[in-house]
Amino acid sequence: EPIINNDNGRVTISCETEGASIGFKVVENGEKAQKYWEVYKNTIELPKGAKLLVQAHRIGYKPSETVQIQ
């Protein structure tokens, strides 16, 4: 599972699985989630009212559940 820390809209994400990649999607209020995941590299500035979808994955492992925060 991804570990998400939201500090007043400044979001950091990590994962305990060594070598896992973290994908995310920012969904603005009233919009649909984009088709493709972005690869997490640095802190995300989450706009007010937006949702964040996060999933961790490592080749050869089962992907994590998608975690959502607002």
C-alpha positions in Angstrom: 0.0 0.0 0.0 1.2 3.5 -0.7 1.8 5.7 2.3 0.4 9.2 1.8 1.1 12.3 3.8 -1.0 15.4 3.1 0.2 18.5 4.8 -2.3 21.3 3.8 -2.3 20.2 0.1 1.4 19.4 -0.1 1.3 15.6 -0.7 4.2 13.2 -0.3 3.9 9.5 -1.1 6.1 6.5 -0.3 5.9 2.7 -0.3 7.6 0.1 1.9 8.1 -2.2 -1.1 11.6 -1.7 -2.3 11.8 -0.9 -6.0 8.1 -0.1 -6.3 6.9 2.7 -8.6 4.1 5.0 -7.5 1.5 6.2 -9.9 -0.9 9.0 -9.3 -3.8 10.9 -10.9 -5.1 14.3 -9.8 -8.8 14.6 -10.4 -10.1 18.2 -10.3 -13.6 18.8 -8.9 -16.2 17.7 -11.5 -13.8 16.1 -13.9 -13.1 12.4 -14.8 -9.9 10.7 -14.0 -7.4 10.7 -16.8 -6.7 7.4 -18.5 -3.0 7.2 -17.7 -1.1 7.3 -14.5 1.7 9.8 -13.8 4.9 8.6 -12.1 5.4 10.1 -8.7 8.8 11.8 -8.2 8.3 14.8 -6.0 5.9 16.5 -3.7 2.5 17.1 -5.3 0.6 20.4 -4.8 -3.0 19.2 -4.6 -5.5 21.9 -5.6 -8.3 22.6 -3.2 -11.3 20.3 -3.8 -9.3 17.9 -6.0 -9.0 14.1 -5.4 -5.7 12.2 -5.6 -5.7 8.6 -6.7 -2.5 6.6 -5.9 -1.3 3.1 -6.7 2.0 1.4 -6.0 3.3 -1.3 -8.3 6.5 -3.3 -8.8 7.1 -5.7 -11.7 6.5 -9.3 -10.6 4.2 -8.2 -7.7 0.5 -7.6 -7.5 -0.4 -3.9 -7.7 -1.7 -2.2 -4.6 -5.3 -1.2 -4.2 -5.9 2.3 -5.4 -5.9 4.8 -2.5 -7.9 8.0 -2.7 -7.6 11.2 -0.7 -9.2 14.6 -0.9 
